[in-house]
Amino acid sequence: MNTVDPNRCPLCGQANSCTQADPARKGEDCWCFSTAIDPQALERIAPELRRRACLCPRCAQLLPAEPAN
Ligand SMILES: [Zn+2]
């Protein structure tokens, strides 16, 4: 488990939709540029994952995970 997938949210494991981690969308503004990220969400990221993988939009705002249909 030493590899960090930059496309996955370190809190919930869902795709984080980060444009910065996707070469095909390089240069596009990421959702995180315009979304306030809750400091508590950052606190919950394991230290080794900080600055390596983006949160997903839901975890960034401490929203409950997407319900499984
Ligand atoms: Zn998440």
N, CA, C, O and the ligand as a Tripos MOL2 file, in Angstrom:
@<TRIPOS>MOLECULE
protein
  277   275    70     0     0
PROTEIN
NO_CHARGES

@<TRIPOS>ATOM
      1 N           0.8350   -1.2060    0.0000 N.3       1 MET1
      2 CA          0.0000    0.0000    0.0000 C.3       1 MET1
      3 C           0.8680    1.2530    0.0000 C.2       1 MET1
      4 O           0.5200    2.2480    0.6350 O.2       1 MET1
      5 N           1.9690    1.2120   -0.6900 N.am      2 ASN2
      6 CA          2.8300    2.3870   -0.7100 C.3       2 ASN2
      7 C           2.5150    3.3370   -1.8570 C.2       2 ASN2
      8 O           2.9950    4.4690   -1.8950 O.2       2 ASN2
      9 N           1.7080    2.8610   -2.7790 N.am      3 THR3
     10 CA          1.4060    3.7250   -3.9090 C.3       3 THR3
     11 C           0.1970    4.5880   -3.6080 C.2       3 THR3
     12 O          -0.7800    4.1260   -3.0180 O.2       3 THR3
     13 N           0.2680    5.8250   -4.0110 N.am      4 VAL4
     14 CA         -0.8300    6.7550   -3.8290 C.3       4 VAL4
     15 C          -1.4390    7.0290   -5.1980 C.2       4 VAL4
     16 O          -0.7500    7.4440   -6.1300 O.2       4 VAL4
     17 N          -2.7320    6.7910   -5.2960 N.am      5 ASP5
     18 CA         -3.4100    7.0860   -6.5490 C.3       5 ASP5
     19 C          -3.9010    8.5330   -6.5030 C.2       5 ASP5
     20 O          -4.8210    8.8460   -5.7470 O.2       5 ASP5
     21 N          -3.3100    9.4050   -7.2890 N.am      6 PRO6
     22 CA         -3.6730   10.8210   -7.2180 C.3       6 PRO6
     23 C          -5.0730   11.1100   -7.7400 C.2       6 PRO6
     24 O          -5.5890   12.2170   -7.5840 O.2       6 PRO6
     25 N          -5.6780   10.1080   -8.3580 N.am      7 ASN7
     26 CA         -7.0260   10.3070   -8.8830 C.3       7 ASN7
     27 C          -8.1150    9.9400   -7.8830 C.2       7 ASN7
     28 O          -9.3040   10.1220   -8.1460 O.2       7 ASN7
     29 N          -7.6960    9.4250   -6.7430 N.am      8 ARG8
     30 CA         -8.6840    8.9450   -5.7620 C.3       8 ARG8
     31 C          -8.6280    9.7920   -4.5000 C.2       8 ARG8
     32 O          -7.5650   10.2350   -4.0660 O.2       8 ARG8
     33 N          -9.7970    9.9990   -3.9340 N.am      9 CYS9
     34 CA         -9.9010   10.7280   -2.6810 C.3       9 CYS9
     35 C          -9.2840    9.9010   -1.5560 C.2       9 CYS9
     36 O          -9.6380    8.7320   -1.4020 O.2       9 CYS9
     37 N          -8.3710   10.4720   -0.7640 N.am     10 PRO10
     38 CA         -7.7390    9.7110    0.3170 C.3      10 PRO10
     39 C          -8.6910    9.3870    1.4630 C.2      10 PRO10
     40 O          -8.3730    8.5490    2.3080 O.2      10 PRO10
     41 N          -9.8350   10.0270    1.5060 N.am     11 LEU11
     42 CA        -10.7680    9.7550    2.5950 C.3      11 LEU11
     43 C         -11.7860    8.6860    2.2400 C.2      11 LEU11
     44 O         -12.0430    7.7880    3.0410 O.2      11 LEU11
     45 N         -12.3690    8.7690    1.0470 N.am     12 CYS12
     46 CA        -13.4360    7.8240    0.7250 C.3      12 CYS12
     47 C         -13.0670    6.8720   -0.4090 C.2      12 CYS12
     48 O         -13.7670    5.8850   -0.6350 O.2      12 CYS12
     49 N         -11.9800    7.1530   -1.1220 N.am     13 GLY13
     50 CA        -11.5530    6.2500   -2.1780 C.3      13 GLY13
     51 C         -12.2710    6.4420   -3.5010 C.2      13 GLY13
     52 O         -12.0180    5.7190   -4.4650 O.2      13 GLY13
     53 N         -13.1670    7.4160   -3.5460 N.am     14 GLN14
     54 CA        -13.8810    7.6840   -4.7930 C.3      14 GLN14
     55 C         -13.0180    8.5690   -5.6880 C.2      14 GLN14
     56 O         -12.0760    9.2100   -5.2210 O.2      14 GLN14
     57 N         -13.3480    8.5970   -6.9770 N.am     15 ALA15
     58 CA        -12.6390    9.4860   -7.8950 C.3      15 ALA15
     59 C         -12.7940   10.9260   -7.4140 C.2      15 ALA15
     60 O         -13.8900   11.3520   -7.0510 O.2      15 ALA15
     61 N         -11.7090   11.6570   -7.4150 N.am     16 ASN16
     62 CA        -11.7750   13.0160   -6.8770 C.3      16 ASN16
     63 C         -12.0210   14.0720   -7.9550 C.2      16 ASN16
     64 O         -12.1410   15.2610   -7.6560 O.2      16 ASN16
     65 N         -12.0930   13.6290   -9.2000 N.am     17 SER17
     66 CA        -12.3840   14.5610  -10.2950 C.3      17 SER17
     67 C         -11.3580   15.6870  -10.3840 C.2      17 SER17
     68 O         -11.6700   16.7890  -10.8350 O.2      17 SER17
     69 N         -10.1470   15.4030   -9.9560 N.am     18 CYS18
     70 CA         -9.1200   16.4460  -10.0050 C.3      18 CYS18
     71 C          -8.5760   16.5850  -11.4190 C.2      18 CYS18
     72 O          -8.0490   15.6280  -11.9870 O.2      18 CYS18
     73 N          -8.7050   17.7680  -11.9780 N.am     19 THR19
     74 CA         -8.1970   17.9740  -13.3350 C.3      19 THR19
     75 C          -6.6740   18.0090  -13.3490 C.2      19 THR19
     76 O          -6.0460   17.7170  -14.3670 O.2      19 THR19
     77 N          -6.0870   18.3670  -12.2110 N.am     20 GLN20
     78 CA         -4.6310   18.4810  -12.1600 C.3      20 GLN20
     79 C          -3.9590   17.1090  -12.2510 C.2      20 GLN20
     80 O          -2.8140   17.0060  -12.6900 O.2      20 GLN20
     81 N          -4.6630   16.0700  -11.8420 N.am     21 ALA21
     82 CA         -4.0810   14.7340  -11.8500 C.3      21 ALA21
     83 C          -4.3720   13.9980  -13.1590 C.2      21 ALA21
     84 O          -3.8930   12.8850  -13.3740 O.2      21 ALA21
     85 N          -5.1590   14.6290  -14.0250 N.am     22 ASP22
     86 CA         -5.5390   13.9900  -15.2790 C.3      22 ASP22
     87 C          -4.8470   14.6930  -16.4440 C.2      22 ASP22
     88 O          -5.1840   15.8320  -16.7650 O.2      22 ASP22
     89 N          -3.8890   14.0310  -17.0740 N.am     23 PRO23
     90 CA         -3.1420   14.6750  -18.1680 C.3      23 PRO23
     91 C          -4.0470   15.1790  -19.2890 C.2      23 PRO23
     92 O          -3.7410   16.1790  -19.9390 O.2      23 PRO23
     93 N          -5.1610   14.4830  -19.5090 N.am     24 ALA24
     94 CA         -6.0600   14.8660  -20.5960 C.3      24 ALA24
     95 C          -6.7530   16.1960  -20.3020 C.2      24 ALA24
     96 O          -7.2240   16.8700  -21.2170 O.2      24 ALA24
     97 N          -6.8120   16.5630  -19.0480 N.am     25 ARG25
     98 CA         -7.5100   17.7980  -18.6720 C.3      25 ARG25
     99 C          -6.5550   18.8370  -18.1020 C.2      25 ARG25
    100 O          -6.9710   19.7970  -17.4540 O.2      25 ARG25
    101 N          -5.3060   18.6320  -18.3500 N.am     26 LYS26
    102 CA         -4.2980   19.5570  -17.8240 C.3      26 LYS26
    103 C          -4.5920   20.9800  -18.2740 C.2      26 LYS26
    104 O          -4.9130   21.2230  -19.4370 O.2      26 LYS26
    105 N          -4.4800   21.9080  -17.3480 N.am     27 GLY27
    106 CA         -4.7230   23.3000  -17.6930 C.3      27 GLY27
    107 C          -6.1290   23.7510  -17.3810 C.2      27 GLY27
    108 O          -6.4010   24.9480  -17.2890 O.2      27 GLY27
    109 N          -7.0290   22.7890  -17.2160 N.am     28 GLU28
    110 CA         -8.3910   23.1690  -16.8390 C.3      28 GLU28
    111 C          -8.4360   23.5230  -15.3600 C.2      28 GLU28
    112 O          -7.6460   23.0170  -14.5630 O.2      28 GLU28
    113 N          -9.3520   24.3850  -15.0120 N.am     29 ASP29
    114 CA         -9.5170   24.6990  -13.5960 C.3      29 ASP29
    115 C         -10.1290   23.5090  -12.8820 C.2      29 ASP29
    116 O         -11.0970   22.9200  -13.3620 O.2      29 ASP29
    117 N          -9.5690   23.1600  -11.7460 N.am     30 CYS30
    118 CA        -10.1250   22.0810  -10.9380 C.3      30 CYS30
    119 C         -11.2610   22.6370  -10.0850 C.2      30 CYS30
    120 O         -11.2850   23.8250   -9.7650 O.2      30 CYS30
    121 N         -12.1900   21.7730   -9.7260 N.am     31 TRP31
    122 CA        -13.2830   22.2070   -8.8560 C.3      31 TRP31
    123 C         -12.7660   22.8190   -7.5620 C.2      31 TRP31
    124 O         -13.4080   23.6830   -6.9650 O.2      31 TRP31
    125 N         -11.5870   22.3530   -7.1380 N.am     32 CYS32
    126 CA        -11.0710   22.8110   -5.8430 C.3      32 CYS32
    127 C         -10.6230   24.2600   -5.8840 C.2      32 CYS32
    128 O         -10.4030   24.8680   -4.8370 O.2      32 CYS32
    129 N         -10.4820   24.8300   -7.0960 N.am     33 PHE33
    130 CA        -10.0840   26.2300   -7.1740 C.3      33 PHE33
    131 C         -11.2070   27.1440   -6.6890 C.2      33 PHE33
    132 O         -10.9620   28.2530   -6.2130 O.2      33 PHE33
    133 N         -12.4370   26.6600   -6.8180 N.am     34 SER34
    134 CA        -13.5670   27.5270   -6.4910 C.3      34 SER34
    135 C         -14.3900   26.9980   -5.3320 C.2      34 SER34
    136 O         -15.3870   27.6090   -4.9460 O.2      34 SER34
    137 N         -13.9780   25.8590   -4.7700 N.am     35 THR35
    138 CA        -14.7270   25.2820   -3.6570 C.3      35 THR35
    139 C         -13.9440   25.4370   -2.3580 C.2      35 THR35
    140 O         -12.7540   25.1260   -2.2970 O.2      35 THR35
    141 N         -14.6070   25.9090   -1.3430 N.am     36 ALA36
    142 CA        -13.9470   26.0190   -0.0470 C.3      36 ALA36
    143 C         -13.7540   24.6300    0.5400 C.2      36 ALA36
    144 O         -14.6990   23.8460    0.6230 O.2      36 ALA36
    145 N         -12.5390   24.3330    0.9420 N.am     37 ILE37
    146 CA        -12.2550   23.0230    1.5260 C.3      37 ILE37
    147 C         -12.2350   23.1550    3.0400 C.2      37 ILE37
    148 O         -11.5000   23.9720    3.5950 O.2      37 ILE37
    149 N         -13.0470   22.3450    3.6950 N.am     38 ASP38
    150 CA        -13.1500   22.4190    5.1470 C.3      38 ASP38
    151 C         -11.8340   21.9900    5.7930 C.2      38 ASP38
    152 O         -11.3290   20.9070    5.4970 O.2      38 ASP38
    153 N         -11.2740   22.8200    6.6650 N.am     39 PRO39
    154 CA         -9.9970   22.4510    7.3170 C.3      39 PRO39
    155 C         -10.0900   21.1300    8.0520 C.2      39 PRO39
    156 O          -9.0960   20.4150    8.1760 O.2      39 PRO39
    157 N         -11.2880   20.7970    8.5440 N.am     40 GLN40
    158 CA        -11.4420   19.5200    9.2350 C.3      40 GLN40
    159 C         -11.2620   18.3470    8.2810 C.2      40 GLN40
    160 O         -10.8050   17.2780    8.6840 O.2      40 GLN40
    161 N         -11.6190   18.5460    7.0270 N.am     41 ALA41
    162 CA        -11.4450   17.4830    6.0410 C.3      41 ALA41
    163 C          -9.9570   17.2270    5.8300 C.2      41 ALA41
    164 O          -9.5250   16.0800    5.7140 O.2      41 ALA41
    165 N          -9.1810   18.3050    5.7820 N.am     42 LEU42
    166 CA         -7.7360   18.1530    5.6060 C.3      42 LEU42
    167 C          -7.1180   17.4360    6.7980 C.2      42 LEU42
    168 O          -6.1780   16.6560    6.6500 O.2      42 LEU42
    169 N          -7.6630   17.7120    7.9890 N.am     43 GLU43
    170 CA         -7.1380   17.0800    9.1970 C.3      43 GLU43
    171 C          -7.3080   15.5700    9.1690 C.2      43 GLU43
    172 O          -6.5380   14.8260    9.7750 O.2      43 GLU43
    173 N          -8.3430   15.1340    8.4450 N.am     44 ARG44
    174 CA         -8.6580   13.7100    8.4430 C.3      44 ARG44
    175 C          -7.8080   12.9160    7.4600 C.2      44 ARG44
    176 O          -7.8290   11.6850    7.4770 O.2      44 ARG44
    177 N          -7.0750   13.5950    6.6210 N.am     45 ILE45
    178 CA         -6.2310   12.8780    5.6620 C.3      45 ILE45
    179 C          -4.9860   12.3540    6.3680 C.2      45 ILE45
    180 O          -4.3490   13.0780    7.1320 O.2      45 ILE45
    181 N          -4.6460   11.1080    6.1130 N.am     46 ALA46
    182 CA         -3.4390   10.5440    6.7040 C.3      46 ALA46
    183 C          -2.2360   11.3760    6.2610 C.2      46 ALA46
    184 O          -2.1450   11.7760    5.1000 O.2      46 ALA46
    185 N          -1.3090   11.6360    7.1960 N.am     47 PRO47
    186 CA         -0.1710   12.5130    6.8860 C.3      47 PRO47
    187 C           0.5720   12.1090    5.6190 C.2      47 PRO47
    188 O           1.0170   12.9670    4.8550 O.2      47 PRO47
    189 N           0.7080   10.8040    5.3960 N.am     48 GLU48
    190 CA          1.4630   10.3650    4.2270 C.3      48 GLU48
    191 C           0.7130   10.6020    2.9120 C.2      48 GLU48
    192 O           1.2910   10.5140    1.8290 O.2      48 GLU48
    193 N          -0.5780   10.9020    3.0270 N.am     49 LEU49
    194 CA         -1.3620   11.1220    1.8090 C.3      49 LEU49
    195 C          -1.5460   12.6110    1.5100 C.2      49 LEU49
    196 O          -1.9650   12.9890    0.4160 O.2      49 LEU49
    197 N          -1.2300   13.4370    2.4840 N.am     50 ARG50
    198 CA         -1.3890   14.8750    2.2650 C.3      50 ARG50
    199 C          -0.4640   15.3450    1.1650 C.2      50 ARG50
    200 O           0.6820   14.9090    1.0600 O.2      50 ARG50
    201 N          -0.9800   16.2340    0.3570 N.am     51 ARG51
    202 CA         -0.2340   16.8190   -0.7670 C.3      51 ARG51
    203 C           0.0530   15.7950   -1.8610 C.2      51 ARG51
    204 O           0.7950   16.0950   -2.7960 O.2      51 ARG51
    205 N          -0.5110   14.6060   -1.7680 N.am     52 ARG52
    206 CA         -0.2940   13.6110   -2.8080 C.3      52 ARG52
    207 C          -1.5650   13.3480   -3.5880 C.2      52 ARG52
    208 O          -1.5430   13.2120   -4.8110 O.2      52 ARG52
    209 N          -2.6640   13.2770   -2.8750 N.am     53 ALA53
    210 CA         -3.9330   13.0110   -3.5410 C.3      53 ALA53
    211 C          -4.9560   14.0520   -3.1080 C.2      53 ALA53
    212 O          -4.9990   14.4590   -1.9470 O.2      53 ALA53
    213 N          -5.7720   14.4690   -4.0550 N.am     54 CYS54
    214 CA         -6.8060   15.4500   -3.7540 C.3      54 CYS54
    215 C          -7.9890   14.7710   -3.0690 C.2      54 CYS54
    216 O          -8.2330   13.5750   -3.2250 O.2      54 CYS54
    217 N          -8.7070   15.5820   -2.3100 N.am     55 LEU55
    218 CA         -9.9860   15.1180   -1.8030 C.3      55 LEU55
    219 C         -10.9940   15.1230   -2.9430 C.2      55 LEU55
    220 O         -10.7700   15.7460   -3.9810 O.2      55 LEU55
    221 N         -12.1010   14.4260   -2.7420 N.am     56 CYS56
    222 CA        -13.1930   14.5490   -3.6900 C.3      56 CYS56
    223 C         -14.0670   15.7240   -3.2320 C.2      56 CYS56
    224 O         -13.9750   16.1500   -2.0810 O.2      56 CYS56
    225 N         -14.9070   16.2420   -4.1200 N.am     57 PRO57
    226 CA        -15.7080   17.4250   -3.7530 C.3      57 PRO57
    227 C         -16.5620   17.2150   -2.5160 C.2      57 PRO57
    228 O         -16.7620   18.1510   -1.7420 O.2      57 PRO57
    229 N         -17.0630   16.0200   -2.3160 N.am     58 ARG58
    230 CA        -17.9320   15.7830   -1.1570 C.3      58 ARG58
    231 C         -17.1490   15.8070    0.1420 C.2      58 ARG58
    232 O         -17.5490   16.4740    1.0960 O.2      58 ARG58
    233 N         -16.0460   15.0920    0.1890 N.am     59 CYS59
    234 CA        -15.2730   15.0540    1.4280 C.3      59 CYS59
    235 C         -14.6800   16.4230    1.7410 C.2      59 CYS59
    236 O         -14.5140   16.7710    2.9100 O.2      59 CYS59
    237 N         -14.3610   17.1990    0.7160 N.am     60 ALA60
    238 CA        -13.7800   18.5160    0.9450 C.3      60 ALA60
    239 C         -14.7280   19.3970    1.7490 C.2      60 ALA60
    240 O         -14.2880   20.2920    2.4700 O.2      60 ALA60
    241 N         -16.0120   19.1460    1.6270 N.am     61 GLN61
    242 CA        -17.0040   19.9390    2.3550 C.3      61 GLN61
    243 C         -17.6540   19.1360    3.4690 C.2      61 GLN61
    244 O         -18.6670   19.5480    4.0340 O.2      61 GLN61
    245 N         -17.0660   17.9850    3.7820 N.am     62 LEU62
    246 CA        -17.5550   17.1270    4.8590 C.3      62 LEU62
    247 C         -19.0030   16.7040    4.6360 C.2      62 LEU62
    248 O         -19.7700   16.5680    5.5890 O.2      62 LEU62
    249 N         -19.3650   16.5010    3.3960 N.am     63 LEU63
    250 CA        -20.6980   16.0070    3.0950 C.3      63 LEU63
    251 C         -20.6930   14.4890    3.2190 C.2      63 LEU63
    252 O         -19.6500   13.8580    3.0460 O.2      63 LEU63
    253 N         -21.8450   13.8950    3.5180 N.am     64 PRO64
    254 CA        -21.9110   12.4320    3.5790 C.3      64 PRO64
    255 C         -21.6190   11.8280    2.2110 C.2      64 PRO64
    256 O         -21.8690   12.4480    1.1780 O.2      64 PRO64
    257 N         -21.0930   10.6270    2.2220 N.am     65 ALA65
    258 CA        -20.7550    9.9630    0.9670 C.3      65 ALA65
    259 C         -21.9990    9.7680    0.1130 C.2      65 ALA65
    260 O         -23.1230    9.6840    0.6080 O.2      65 ALA65
    261 N         -21.7540    9.7000   -1.1670 N.am     66 GLU66
    262 CA        -22.8270    9.4580   -2.1270 C.3      66 GLU66
    263 C         -23.5350    8.1490   -1.7660 C.2      66 GLU66
    264 O         -22.8780    7.1150   -1.6430 O.2      66 GLU66
    265 N         -24.8490    8.1720   -1.5960 N.am     67 PRO67
    266 CA        -25.5310    6.9130   -1.2660 C.3      67 PRO67
    267 C         -25.4500    5.9240   -2.4260 C.2      67 PRO67
    268 O         -25.6020    6.2940   -3.5900 O.2      67 PRO67
    269 N         -25.2090    4.6760   -2.0870 N.am     68 ALA68
    270 CA        -25.1390    3.6510   -3.1250 C.3      68 ALA68
    271 C         -26.5500    3.2860   -3.5750 C.2      68 ALA68
    272 O         -27.4260    3.0150   -2.7550 O.2      68 ALA68
    273 N         -26.7490    3.2840   -4.8580 N.am     69 ASN69
    274 CA        -28.0820    2.9720   -5.3860 C.3      69 ASN69
    275 C         -28.2840    1.4710   -5.5320 C.2      69 ASN69
    276 O         -29.3500    1.0310   -5.9630 O.2      69 ASN69
    277 ZN        -13.9310   11.6730   -0.8350 Zn       70 ZN70
@<TRIPOS>BOND
     1     1     2 1
     2     2     3 1
     3     3     4 2
     4     3     5 am
     5     5     6 1
     6     6     7 1
     7     7     8 2
     8     7     9 am
     9     9    10 1
    10    10    11 1
    11    11    12 2
    12    11    13 am
    13    13    14 1
    14    14    15 1
    15    15    16 2
    16    15    17 am
    17    17    18 1
    18    18    19 1
    19    19    20 2
    20    19    21 am
    21    21    22 1
    22    22    23 1
    23    23    24 2
    24    23    25 am
    25    25    26 1
    26    26    27 1
    27    27    28 2
    28    27    29 am
    29    29    30 1
    30    30    31 1
    31    31    32 2
    32    31    33 am
    33    33    34 1
    34    34    35 1
    35    35    36 2
    36    35    37 am
    37    37    38 1
    38    38    39 1
    39    39    40 2
    40    39    41 am
    41    41    42 1
    42    42    43 1
    43    43    44 2
    44    43    45 am
    45    45    46 1
    46    46    47 1
    47    47    48 2
    48    47    49 am
    49    49    50 1
    50    50    51 1
    51    51    52 2
    52    51    53 am
    53    53    54 1
    54    54    55 1
    55    55    56 2
    56    55    57 am
    57    57    58 1
    58    58    59 1
    59    59    60 2
    60    59    61 am
    61    61    62 1
    62    62    63 1
    63    63    64 2
    64    63    65 am
    65    65    66 1
    66    66    67 1
    67    67    68 2
    68    67    69 am
    69    69    70 1
    70    70    71 1
    71    71    72 2
    72    71    73 am
    73    73    74 1
    74    74    75 1
    75    75    76 2
    76    75    77 am
    77    77    78 1
    78    78    79 1
    79    79    80 2
    80    79    81 am
    81    81    82 1
    82    82    83 1
    83    83    84 2
    84    83    85 am
    85    85    86 1
    86    86    87 1
    87    87    88 2
    88    87    89 am
    89    89    90 1
    90    90    91 1
    91    91    92 2
    92    91    93 am
    93    93    94 1
    94    94    95 1
    95    95    96 2
    96    95    97 am
    97    97    98 1
    98    98    99 1
    99    99   100 2
   100    99   101 am
   101   101   102 1
   102   102   103 1
   103   103   104 2
   104   103   105 am
   105   105   106 1
   106   106   107 1
   107   107   108 2
   108   107   109 am
   109   109   110 1
   110   110   111 1
   111   111   112 2
   112   111   113 am
   113   113   114 1
   114   114   115 1
   115   115   116 2
   116   115   117 am
   117   117   118 1
   118   118   119 1
   119   119   120 2
   120   119   121 am
   121   121   122 1
   122   122   123 1
   123   123   124 2
   124   123   125 am
   125   125   126 1
   126   126   127 1
   127   127   128 2
   128   127   129 am
   129   129   130 1
   130   130   131 1
   131   131   132 2
   132   131   133 am
   133   133   134 1
   134   134   135 1
   135   135   136 2
   136   135   137 am
   137   137   138 1
   138   138   139 1
   139   139   140 2
   140   139   141 am
   141   141   142 1
   142   142   143 1
   143   143   144 2
   144   143   145 am
   145   145   146 1
   146   146   147 1
   147   147   148 2
   148   147   149 am
   149   149   150 1
   150   150   151 1
   151   151   152 2
   152   151   153 am
   153   153   154 1
   154   154   155 1
   155   155   156 2
   156   155   157 am
   157   157   158 1
   158   158   159 1
   159   159   160 2
   160   159   161 am
   161   161   162 1
   162   162   163 1
   163   163   164 2
   164   163   165 am
   165   165   166 1
   166   166   167 1
   167   167   168 2
   168   167   169 am
   169   169   170 1
   170   170   171 1
   171   171   172 2
   172   171   173 am
   173   173   174 1
   174   174   175 1
   175   175   176 2
   176   175   177 am
   177   177   178 1
   178   178   179 1
   179   179   180 2
   180   179   181 am
   181   181   182 1
   182   182   183 1
   183   183   184 2
   184   183   185 am
   185   185   186 1
   186   186   187 1
   187   187   188 2
   188   187   189 am
   189   189   190 1
   190   190   191 1
   191   191   192 2
   192   191   193 am
   193   193   194 1
   194   194   195 1
   195   195   196 2
   196   195   197 am
   197   197   198 1
   198   198   199 1
   199   199   200 2
   200   199   201 am
   201   201   202 1
   202   202   203 1
   203   203   204 2
   204   203   205 am
   205   205   206 1
   206   206   207 1
   207   207   208 2
   208   207   209 am
   209   209   210 1
   210   210   211 1
   211   211   212 2
   212   211   213 am
   213   213   214 1
   214   214   215 1
   215   215   216 2
   216   215   217 am
   217   217   218 1
   218   218   219 1
   219   219   220 2
   220   219   221 am
   221   221   222 1
   222   222   223 1
   223   223   224 2
   224   223   225 am
   225   225   226 1
   226   226   227 1
   227   227   228 2
   228   227   229 am
   229   229   230 1
   230   230   231 1
   231   231   232 2
   232   231   233 am
   233   233   234 1
   234   234   235 1
   235   235   236 2
   236   235   237 am
   237   237   238 1
   238   238   239 1
   239   239   240 2
   240   239   241 am
   241   241   242 1
   242   242   243 1
   243   243   244 2
   244   243   245 am
   245   245   246 1
   246   246   247 1
   247   247   248 2
   248   247   249 am
   249   249   250 1
   250   250   251 1
   251   251   252 2
   252   251   253 am
   253   253   254 1
   254   254   255 1
   255   255   256 2
   256   255   257 am
   257   257   258 1
   258   258   259 1
   259   259   260 2
   260   259   261 am
   261   261   262 1
   262   262   263 1
   263   263   264 2
   264   263   265 am
   265   265   266 1
   266   266   267 1
   267   267   268 2
   268   267   269 am
   269   269   270 1
   270   270   271 1
   271   271   272 2
   272   271   273 am
   273   273   274 1
   274   274   275 1
   275   275   276 2
@<TRIPOS>SUBSTRUCTURE
     1 MET1         2 RESIDUE 1 A MET
     2 ASN2         6 RESIDUE 1 A ASN
     3 THR3        10 RESIDUE 1 A THR
     4 VAL4        14 RESIDUE 1 A VAL
     5 ASP5        18 RESIDUE 1 A ASP
     6 PRO6        22 RESIDUE 1 A PRO
     7 ASN7        26 RESIDUE 1 A ASN
     8 ARG8        30 RESIDUE 1 A ARG
     9 CYS9        34 RESIDUE 1 A CYS
    10 PRO10       38 RESIDUE 1 A PRO
    11 LEU11       42 RESIDUE 1 A LEU
    12 CYS12       46 RESIDUE 1 A CYS
    13 GLY13       50 RESIDUE 1 A GLY
    14 GLN14       54 RESIDUE 1 A GLN
    15 ALA15       58 RESIDUE 1 A ALA
    16 ASN16       62 RESIDUE 1 A ASN
    17 SER17       66 RESIDUE 1 A SER
    18 CYS18       70 RESIDUE 1 A CYS
    19 THR19       74 RESIDUE 1 A THR
    20 GLN20       78 RESIDUE 1 A GLN
    21 ALA21       82 RESIDUE 1 A ALA
    22 ASP22       86 RESIDUE 1 A ASP
    23 PRO23       90 RESIDUE 1 A PRO
    24 ALA24       94 RESIDUE 1 A ALA
    25 ARG25       98 RESIDUE 1 A ARG
    26 LYS26      102 RESIDUE 1 A LYS
    27 GLY27      106 RESIDUE 1 A GLY
    28 GLU28      110 RESIDUE 1 A GLU
    29 ASP29      114 RESIDUE 1 A ASP
    30 CYS30      118 RESIDUE 1 A CYS
    31 TRP31      122 RESIDUE 1 A TRP
    32 CYS32      126 RESIDUE 1 A CYS
    33 PHE33      130 RESIDUE 1 A PHE
    34 SER34      134 RESIDUE 1 A SER
    35 THR35      138 RESIDUE 1 A THR
    36 ALA36      142 RESIDUE 1 A ALA
    37 ILE37      146 RESIDUE 1 A ILE
    38 ASP38      150 RESIDUE 1 A ASP
    39 PRO39      154 RESIDUE 1 A PRO
    40 GLN40      158 RESIDUE 1 A GLN
    41 ALA41      162 RESIDUE 1 A ALA
    42 LEU42      166 RESIDUE 1 A LEU
    43 GLU43      170 RESIDUE 1 A GLU
    44 ARG44      174 RESIDUE 1 A ARG
    45 ILE45      178 RESIDUE 1 A ILE
    46 ALA46      182 RESIDUE 1 A ALA
    47 PRO47      186 RESIDUE 1 A PRO
    48 GLU48      190 RESIDUE 1 A GLU
    49 LEU49      194 RESIDUE 1 A LEU
    50 ARG50      198 RESIDUE 1 A ARG
    51 ARG51      202 RESIDUE 1 A ARG
    52 ARG52      206 RESIDUE 1 A ARG
    53 ALA53      210 RESIDUE 1 A ALA
    54 CYS54      214 RESIDUE 1 A CYS
    55 LEU55      218 RESIDUE 1 A LEU
    56 CYS56      222 RESIDUE 1 A CYS
    57 PRO57      226 RESIDUE 1 A PRO
    58 ARG58      230 RESIDUE 1 A ARG
    59 CYS59      234 RESIDUE 1 A CYS
    60 ALA60      238 RESIDUE 1 A ALA
    61 GLN61      242 RESIDUE 1 A GLN
    62 LEU62      246 RESIDUE 1 A LEU
    63 LEU63      250 RESIDUE 1 A LEU
    64 PRO64      254 RESIDUE 1 A PRO
    65 ALA65      258 RESIDUE 1 A ALA
    66 GLU66      262 RESIDUE 1 A GLU
    67 PRO67      266 RESIDUE 1 A PRO
    68 ALA68      270 RESIDUE 1 A ALA
    69 ASN69      274 RESIDUE 1 A ASN
    70 ZN70       277 GROUP 0 **** ****
